[in-house]
Amino acid sequence: MKLSPLMLALAATSLLPAAFAADSLSKITPMTPDGVASYNNIRPEADYIKRVEMVPMRDGTKLYTVILMKKGTKNAPILLSRTPYDAKGSTSRNTSQHIEELVDAMDIEYVQDNYIRVYQDIRGLHNSEGDYVTNRPVVGPLNNTGIDEATDAYDTIDWLVKNVAETNGNVGIVGSSYLGFTSLMAEINPHPALKAAAPQSPMVDGWMGDDWFHNGAFRNVNIGYTIGQSTAKAEGGNIATEPMDDYTRFLEAGSTGDFIKKWGYQDYPFIRKLTENPAYTDFWSLQAVDKILAKEPLKVPTMLIVGQWDQEDSYGAPAVYKAIEPKDKNNDKVSLVIGPWRHSGVNHYGYELGSLTFTGDTAKEFRVKYMKPFFDHYLKGAPDPHTPPVLTYATGVNQWNASSKWPMGESKKIYLSDNFGLSFDAPKAKQAFDDYVSDPAKPVPFIPRPINMDDSSQWKPWLVHDQRFASSRPDVLVYSSDVLDKPVHIMGAPLVNLFASTSGSDGDWVVKLVDVYPNTTSEGHEQGYVGQEMTGFELPLGIEIFRGRYVHGFDKPAALTPDKVEHYQFELPNVDHVFLPGHKIMVQVQSSLFPLYDRNPQTYVDNIFWAKPQDYKKATIKVHHDAKAPSNIVLPIAD
């Protein structure tokens, strides 16, 4: 029997049984099984090679590892990412036969330039063996197993340089968020082949200012994340909640502990770790990566990267920079990059964020002009690109700034003053304050309702959302400067000095630094311009929260004395921003940021996760701005 061209093609793909290909249709019956074991979607014309390996660790656990490169690659560096977010999916954006279309935007320049791109599932997740521990602590007081992300990175790199024939033996590591954490961990007793690292928005200290808490206030948004990552090797599907406004959902549940119980999350081990460790005890401080790296020798050239409006991990990169930069004696091995991005925005398209529009694709510009030359130098022997010690993007004027250190600005206090003003002159009054009533039954939302924290269009740009929705509330104090007649350029982390009291025995303090746009219609609005109208826009440059019970020590929670003025000091995120002439500087003060952060009952209880309904009480808040209690923000003002 002569087979048709279609039958020959099908036979060639091994989709049909061998007997069918060799013999005739007569041997196929209606009950011949129609399932096949697999289909290889990498066709002979593909321009790349893709291998999957189960790489053994020192304890025998094998980790799922995808190795991807262009055909013909040789004597090439390896760029590694160790991920909890599915290595298989990270290397199969679609089924194209062209390597550039398999990978995300951040990888295109590397695979085009014959880098060997490697993704690996960390232990216990997706296709890797072993047990998953969230942010697995380094071997030491919190981990007696002898295994951590540092040893797994070492063992992985050792295997790769010995078993990937196409490599030149040089390895770099890169990744954002959790992958930023695993990148930093690889620098603890690093493998000799690890020549460069670019941790992006790394998870460094989950209590101080990254994912789980900020200055002691718990971030409700990460409950769903935790359940998703901890169920069925992160492949358990969606968690059970009702489709409603998150503001209503959390408010009706009661405390965050009540919410956890309502949805059956209380027996998840990491949820228990969170709820059982609300203060900054050894549980948190001993696994803080910046504190660990501060004790390690600097062996790996490191480019630390963060977005100015990182809604998840704004703390980590600057904290690590502060910890390891003093070891960089020639100021050429450690660099800090702050771009005009959201969380992980460096890896995507950087034209805009929320209502803000920048000059071109800032993310690609950085990746091509700075990050890839950094890796090329250390992994391929390319000329020294003289990476700036600090590279920041000045929002307001939309330009990159190269600096020798960070912060660059000189400290200057701007004071809260009478009549809800801001002034660079210190107050002289003997007693002055403004007050408001904070009601836990009506917390201030962090964005306008309805709120869906799983909606990326709400979550990713929330830190640049116009703050007029909040500044009109009676439980938000608003202080504004006069209209600026010259630019004010800040380069660093503004420092909050808030002198305040509460009639309760506990409370939260939220401070926002805001750039107020002129109350004039921007050009193009009347022409039907589809972008955001910025008239009077209140652009937040930094928003941070502080839980009052920790005013005398993060490891020493204690009840506040009602109506006693306390000095609350904490940093806002690092920024490079220019307040332009015609704009105003604004400071907003409030006591909640819900449901992103859990509600403070404003009555001291041992553990806020388990506060009872009767603990939630109104409190009168007083913000002082007089000679003895001069509330201010220290602005890092650059020339």
C-alpha positions in Angstrom: 0.0 0.0 0.0 1.3 3.4 -0.9 1.1 5.9 2.0 -0.2 9.4 1.4 2.1 12.4 2.1 0.0 13.0 5.2 0.5 9.5 6.5 4.2 9.7 5.9 4.4 12.9 7.8 2.5 11.5 10.7 4.6 8.4 10.8 7.8 10.6 10.9 6.6 12.3 14.0 6.1 9.0 15.8 2.5 9.9 16.5 1.3 6.6 14.9 2.2 3.1 16.0 5.2 1.7 14.1 2.9 -1.0 12.6 0.8 1.7 11.1 3.7 3.4 9.5 5.1 0.2 8.1 2.0 -1.7 7.1 -1.5 -0.6 6.3 -4.6 1.1 7.6 -6.2 -2.3 8.0 -4.4 -2.8 11.3 -6.0 0.3 12.9 -9.4 -0.6 14.5 -12.0 1.6 16.2 -10.6 0.5 19.6 -6.9 1.2 18.8 -5.8 3.4 21.8 -5.5 7.0 20.7 -3.3 8.3 23.4 0.5 8.9 22.8 3.2 9.2 25.4 4.5 12.6 24.2 5.1 14.9 21.4 8.4 16.7 20.8 7.5 20.3 19.9 11.2 21.1 19.3 11.3 20.3 15.6 14.5 19.7 13.5 14.4 23.3 12.2 14.6 24.8 15.7 17.5 27.1 16.2 18.1 26.1 19.7 19.0 23.1 22.0 16.9 22.5 25.1 17.9 19.9 27.7 16.2 18.9 30.9 18.3 17.4 33.7 17.7 16.3 37.3 20.8 17.7 38.9 21.9 15.9 42.1 22.6 17.8 45.3 24.9 16.7 48.1 22.1 15.0 50.0 20.9 13.1 47.0 17.9 15.3 46.2 17.6 16.0 42.5 16.5 19.4 41.2 14.7 19.9 37.9 17.0 22.0 35.6 16.4 23.4 32.1 19.4 24.2 29.9 18.7 26.3 26.9 21.1 27.6 24.2 21.3 28.4 20.5 22.6 25.7 18.2 26.3 26.0 17.6 27.0 27.6 21.0 30.4 26.8 22.4 32.9 28.2 25.0 29.9 30.1 26.4 29.0 31.5 29.8 26.1 30.2 31.9 23.4 32.5 33.2 21.6 30.8 36.0 18.2 31.5 37.7 17.0 29.4 40.7 13.2 29.8 40.9 10.1 28.8 42.9 8.0 29.8 39.9 8.3 26.8 37.5 11.5 26.4 35.5 9.6 24.6 32.8 7.3 27.5 32.2 10.1 30.0 32.3 11.7 28.5 29.3 8.6 27.8 27.2 6.8 31.2 26.6 5.4 29.6 23.4 6.2 26.8 21.1 8.2 28.7 18.5 11.3 27.2 16.9 13.2 30.4 17.6 14.9 30.8 20.9 14.1 34.5 21.3 10.4 33.6 21.3 10.7 31.0 24.0 12.2 33.3 26.7 10.9 36.4 28.4 12.0 39.9 27.3 14.8 40.0 29.9 16.6 37.0 28.3 16.5 37.9 24.7 19.8 39.7 24.4 21.6 36.9 26.3 20.3 34.0 24.2 21.0 35.9 21.0 24.6 36.4 22.2 25.2 32.7 22.8 24.7 32.6 26.5 23.6 29.3 28.0 20.5 30.1 29.9 19.6 27.8 32.8 16.5 27.8 35.0 16.1 25.5 38.0 13.2 24.7 40.3 14.3 25.1 43.9 13.9 22.0 46.1 10.4 20.9 46.9 8.6 22.9 44.2 7.2 22.0 40.8 9.4 19.3 39.2 12.2 19.2 41.8 12.5 16.6 44.6 12.8 17.4 48.3 10.9 19.5 50.8 10.1 23.2 50.3 10.9 25.7 53.1 9.9 29.3 52.4 13.1 31.4 52.2 15.0 28.4 53.6 17.3 29.9 56.3 21.1 29.5 55.9 22.7 26.6 57.7 23.1 27.6 61.3 20.9 28.2 64.4 17.7 28.0 62.4 18.7 25.2 60.1 20.6 22.1 61.2 20.1 20.1 58.0 23.4 21.1 56.3 21.4 22.1 53.3 20.3 25.6 52.2 19.9 27.6 49.1 23.6 28.5 49.3 24.7 24.8 49.2 22.1 24.0 46.5 23.5 26.9 44.3 27.0 25.6 44.9 26.1 22.0 43.9 24.2 23.2 40.9 27.0 25.4 39.6 29.5 22.6 40.2 27.4 20.2 38.2 26.9 22.6 35.3 30.5 23.5 34.8 31.4 19.8 34.8 28.6 18.5 32.6 27.6 21.2 30.1 30.2 20.8 27.4 29.4 24.1 25.7 30.4 26.3 28.7 33.5 28.3 29.2 33.2 27.5 32.9 32.0 31.0 34.0 28.6 31.3 35.7 26.5 34.4 36.5 23.3 34.3 38.6 20.3 36.6 38.1 16.7 36.9 39.2 14.1 39.0 40.9 12.1 38.7 44.1 12.4 35.2 45.4 15.0 34.6 42.6 16.8 37.7 44.0 16.9 35.9 47.3 18.4 32.7 45.8 20.9 34.9 43.8 22.1 36.4 47.0 22.3 33.1 48.8 24.6 31.8 46.0 27.1 34.4 47.2 27.4 32.8 50.6 30.5 30.6 50.3 30.2 30.9 46.5 31.4 28.3 44.0 34.7 29.5 42.3 32.9 29.5 39.0 30.4 32.1 40.1 31.8 35.2 38.6 28.9 37.8 38.8 25.5 38.2 40.4 22.6 40.6 39.7 20.0 40.2 42.4 16.8 42.1 41.6 14.3 43.2 44.2 15.6 40.5 46.5 13.7 39.2 49.5 16.2 40.0 52.2 14.4 40.7 55.5 10.8 39.6 55.5 10.0 41.4 58.8 11.7 44.8 58.4 10.5 45.8 55.0 10.1 43.1 52.4 7.3 40.6 51.8 5.8 39.5 55.1 5.8 42.6 57.4 6.9 46.2 57.2 8.2 47.6 60.5 6.0 45.0 62.3 2.7 45.5 60.4 1.6 42.3 58.6 0.9 42.3 54.9 -2.3 40.5 54.3 -1.7 40.3 50.5 0.8 37.5 51.1 -1.6 35.1 52.6 -2.9 33.9 49.2 0.7 33.8 47.9 1.8 31.6 50.8 -1.1 29.1 50.3 -0.5 28.9 46.6 3.2 28.2 47.0 2.7 25.7 49.8 0.1 23.6 48.2 0.9 20.6 45.9 4.4 21.8 45.1 3.0 25.2 44.0 0.7 23.5 41.6 -2.4 23.3 43.7 -4.6 25.8 41.9 -6.5 28.8 43.3 -7.3 29.1 46.9 -10.9 29.3 48.3 -12.2 32.8 48.7 -15.4 34.6 47.6 -15.3 37.1 44.7 -15.8 40.3 46.6 -14.0 43.5 47.5 -11.0 42.5 49.6 -11.7 45.5 51.9 -15.0 44.0 52.8 -13.6 40.4 52.9 -11.0 41.2 55.5 -13.1 43.6 57.4 -16.0 41.2 57.9 -13.6 38.4 58.9 -12.3 40.3 61.9 -8.7 39.9 62.7 -6.2 38.5 60.2 -6.1 35.4 62.4 -9.9 35.1 62.0 -9.5 35.4 58.3 -6.9 32.6 58.2 -9.2 30.4 60.2 -12.3 31.2 58.2 -10.6 29.9 55.0 -8.8 26.9 56.6 -5.3 28.1 56.3 -4.3 27.9 60.0 -2.5 24.5 59.7 -0.1 25.6 56.9 3.4 25.6 58.4 4.5 28.9 57.1 1.3 30.6 58.1 2.0 29.3 61.6 5.5 30.7 61.4 4.1 34.1 60.6 1.4 34.2 63.2 3.7 32.8 65.9 6.5 35.3 65.3 4.9 38.7 65.1 7.9 40.5 66.7 11.5 40.8 65.4 12.9 37.9 67.3 15.8 35.6 66.4 13.4 33.8 64.0 13.7 36.8 61.7 17.0 38.5 62.5 19.0 35.3 62.2 17.8 34.7 58.6 18.1 38.3 57.4 20.3 38.0 54.3 21.9 41.5 54.7 23.1 40.6 58.2 24.5 37.3 56.9 26.3 38.9 54.0 27.7 41.6 56.2 29.8 38.9 57.9 30.9 37.3 54.6 33.9 38.3 52.5 33.0 40.0 49.2 33.9 37.5 46.5 31.4 38.0 43.7 30.9 41.3 41.8 27.3 42.2 42.5 24.8 44.5 40.8 21.9 45.1 43.2 18.7 46.3 41.4 15.4 47.6 42.7 12.4 49.6 41.4 11.7 53.0 43.0 8.1 51.9 43.4 8.6 48.3 44.2 5.4 47.3 45.9 6.8 44.0 47.3 10.5 44.2 48.1 11.7 47.8 48.3 13.9 47.1 51.4 16.2 44.3 50.3 18.6 45.7 47.7 19.5 49.0 49.5 19.9 47.0 52.7 22.3 44.6 51.1 24.2 47.5 49.4 24.6 49.1 52.8 25.9 45.9 54.3 28.4 44.9 51.6 29.5 48.2 50.0 32.1 48.9 52.7 33.9 45.8 51.6 34.3 47.2 48.1 37.5 49.0 48.7 38.0 50.2 45.1 34.3 51.0 44.6 34.1 48.8 41.5 32.7 45.5 42.6 29.3 46.5 44.2 26.7 48.6 42.4 23.2 49.8 43.3 20.6 50.4 40.6 17.2 52.2 41.3 15.0 52.4 38.2 11.5 53.9 37.7 9.8 50.5 38.0 7.4 48.4 40.0 8.4 45.1 41.5 10.5 43.1 38.9 9.8 45.9 36.4 13.4 45.8 35.3 12.6 42.5 33.5 9.7 43.8 31.5 8.7 46.9 29.5 9.7 50.2 31.2 7.8 52.8 29.1 5.4 53.7 31.9 4.0 52.9 35.3 0.4 53.7 36.2 -0.2 57.3 35.1 3.5 58.0 34.7 5.2 58.0 31.3 9.0 57.8 30.9 11.4 58.5 28.0 11.5 55.3 26.1 11.8 51.7 27.4 13.8 52.4 30.6 14.0 48.8 31.5 15.4 47.6 28.2 17.7 50.6 28.1 19.2 49.6 31.4 19.4 45.9 30.6 21.2 46.6 27.3 23.4 49.5 28.3 24.4 48.4 31.8 23.4 45.0 33.0 24.5 42.9 30.0 27.9 44.6 29.7 28.3 43.9 33.4 27.8 40.2 32.8 29.8 40.2 29.5 32.8 41.6 31.3 32.9 39.0 34.1 31.7 36.0 32.2 33.0 36.6 28.6 36.1 38.7 29.3 34.7 41.7 27.5 36.2 45.1 28.2 35.4 46.7 31.5 32.2 48.7 31.1 33.0 50.8 34.2 29.6 50.1 35.7 28.6 53.2 37.8 28.8 52.5 41.6 25.3 53.8 41.8 22.9 54.3 38.9 19.5 55.9 39.5 16.7 57.2 37.4 15.6 60.7 38.3 11.8 60.8 38.1 10.3 64.2 37.5 13.0 65.0 34.9 13.3 61.4 33.4 17.1 60.9 33.2 19.7 58.5 34.5 22.2 59.6 37.1 25.5 58.0 37.7 26.9 58.5 41.3 29.8 57.5 43.3 27.9 56.6 46.5 24.4 56.3 48.0 22.7 58.3 49.4 23.9 61.3 47.4 21.7 63.9 49.0 22.6 66.0 52.1 20.1 65.8 54.9 17.7 68.6 55.3 14.6 68.6 57.5 11.2 69.7 56.2 8.9 70.3 59.2 5.2 69.9 59.7 3.9 73.3 60.6 0.9 75.4 61.5 -2.1 75.6 59.2 -1.1 72.2 57.7 2.0 73.6 56.1 5.5 72.3 55.5 8.5 74.4 56.1 12.3 74.1 56.1 12.3 76.3 59.2 12.0 74.6 62.6 8.9 75.3 64.6 9.1 77.6 67.6 5.7 77.1 69.2 5.6 75.7 72.7 2.7 73.4 71.9 1.1 72.6 68.5 -0.6 69.6 67.2 -3.3 68.4 64.8 -5.6 65.5 65.5 -8.0 63.0 64.0 -10.0 60.0 65.1 -8.8 56.6 63.8 -11.6 54.1 63.7 -10.6 50.4 63.0 -14.2 49.9 61.7 -13.5 52.3 58.9 -9.8 51.9 58.0 -8.2 54.0 55.3 -7.9 51.9 52.1 -4.5 51.7 50.3 -6.2 52.2 47.0 -9.8 53.2 46.0 -12.4 50.5 46.5 -13.4 48.0 45.2 -10.0 46.3 45.9 -8.8 43.0 44.4 -5.2 42.4 45.5 -5.0 39.6 42.9 -5.7 42.0 40.1 -2.3 42.9 38.7 -3.7 46.1 37.2 -4.4 47.3 40.7 -1.5 45.7 42.5 1.5 46.4 40.3 1.1 50.2 40.1 -0.5 50.9 43.5 2.4 52.9 44.8 2.0 55.6 42.1 -1.8 55.9 42.6 -3.1 59.4 42.9 -3.5 60.0 46.6 -6.5 62.5 46.4 -8.8 59.6 47.3 -7.2 59.5 50.7 -6.2 63.1 51.3 -9.9 64.1 51.4 -10.7 61.8 54.3 -11.1 63.4 57.8 -8.7 60.7 59.3 -5.8 61.7 57.1 -3.7 64.7 57.9 -2.3 66.6 55.0 0.6 69.0 55.1 1.7 71.0 52.0 4.6 73.3 51.2 4.2 76.5 49.2 4.5 76.3 45.5 8.1 75.6 44.7 10.0 78.3 42.8 13.0 76.1 42.1 13.6 72.3 41.8 14.1 70.2 44.8 16.1 67.1 44.0 16.2 64.2 46.5 18.6 61.2 46.3 18.3 58.7 49.1 15.8 57.4 51.6 13.7 60.1 53.3 13.7 59.7 57.1 10.5 60.1 59.1 10.6 61.7 62.5 7.1 61.6 63.7 6.2 62.9 67.2 2.7 61.6 67.9 0.4 60.3 70.6 -2.7 58.1 70.7 -5.5 57.8 73.3 -5.2 54.0 72.8 -2.5 51.6 73.9 -1.3 50.7 70.4 -1.5 52.1 66.9 0.0 52.2 63.5 1.5 55.2 61.7 1.5 55.6 58.0 3.5 58.4 56.4 3.5 59.4 52.7 5.8 61.8 50.9 3.9 63.2 47.9 4.7 65.3 44.8 1.7 67.5 44.1 1.3 68.5 40.4 0.2 72.0 39.5 -3.6 72.5 39.4 -3.5 73.4 35.7 -4.7 71.4 32.7 -1.8 69.6 30.9 -1.3 70.1 27.2 -3.0 67.5 25.1 -6.0 67.0 27.4 -8.2 69.1 25.2 -6.9 67.2 22.1 -8.4 63.9 23.3 -5.1 62.6 24.7 -5.8 59.1 26.0 -3.1 59.2 28.8 -3.7 60.2 32.4 -4.6 63.8 33.0 -2.1 64.9 35.7 -3.8 68.2 36.8 -3.4 68.3 40.6 -2.1 64.8 40.7 -0.8 63.7 44.1 2.1 61.3 43.2 3.4 59.3 46.2 7.2 59.0 46.3 7.3 56.9 49.4 4.6 55.2 51.6 5.6 53.3 54.7 4.0 52.0 57.9 5.3 51.6 61.5 3.6 49.5 64.2 3.6 51.6 67.4 4.2 48.8 69.9 7.8 48.6 68.6 8.8 52.2 69.2 11.3 51.1 71.9 12.6 48.1 70.0 11.4 45.8 67.3 12.1 42.8 69.5 10.4 44.5 72.5 6.7 45.0 71.8 5.0 47.0 74.6 1.8 48.9 75.2 1.8 52.6 74.5 1.0 55.0 77.3 -2.2 56.7 76.3 -1.7 60.3 75.2 2.1 60.1 75.7 4.1 61.7 72.8 6.5 59.2 71.3 9.1 59.7 68.7 8.6 57.3 65.8 11.5 57.1 63.4 11.6 55.1 60.2 12.7 55.3 56.6 10.7 55.7 53.4 11.9 53.8 50.3 14.9 55.1 48.4 14.2 57.5 45.6 15.8 59.7 43.0 13.2 62.4 42.3 13.0 66.0 41.3 10.1 68.1 42.6 9.7 70.7 39.8 9.0 74.4 40.0 5.2 74.9 40.2 4.8 71.7 42.2 4.3 71.3 46.0 5.8 68.9 48.5 3.2 67.1 50.6 3.2 64.8 53.6 0.2 62.7 54.6 -0.2 61.0 58.0 -2.8 58.3 58.8 -3.2 55.2 60.9 -4.2 52.4 58.5 -3.5 51.1 55.0 -6.1 48.4 54.6 -6.4 45.6 53.6 -2.8 45.5 52.5 -1.8 45.7 56.1 -3.7 44.1 59.0 -5.7 46.4 61.2 -4.3 47.5 64.5 -7.0 47.2 67.2 -5.5 50.2 68.9 -5.8 48.3 72.1 -2.6 46.5 73.1 -2.9 42.7 72.8 -0.1 40.1 73.0 -0.6 39.0 69.4 -2.6 41.2 66.9 -3.3 38.2 64.7 -5.7 37.0 67.3 -7.3 40.3 68.4 -10.9 39.9 69.5 -13.8 42.1 68.3 -13.9 44.0 71.6 -10.2 45.0 71.2 -10.9 47.2 68.2 -11.5 50.7 69.4 -11.5 54.2 68.1 -8.5 56.4 69.2 -7.8 60.0 69.0 -4.4 60.6 67.3 -2.4 63.8 67.8 0.5 64.7 65.5 2.8 67.3 67.2 4.8 70.0 65.4 6.2 72.3 68.0 9.7 73.1 69.4 9.8 70.1 71.7 8.1 67.6 69.3 9.1 68.9 65.8 7.6 66.3 63.4 9.6 66.3 60.2 10.9 64.4 57.3 14.7 64.4 56.6 15.0 64.9 52.8 18.3 63.8 51.2 18.6 66.9 49.0 21.2 66.8 46.2 22.7 69.8 44.5 
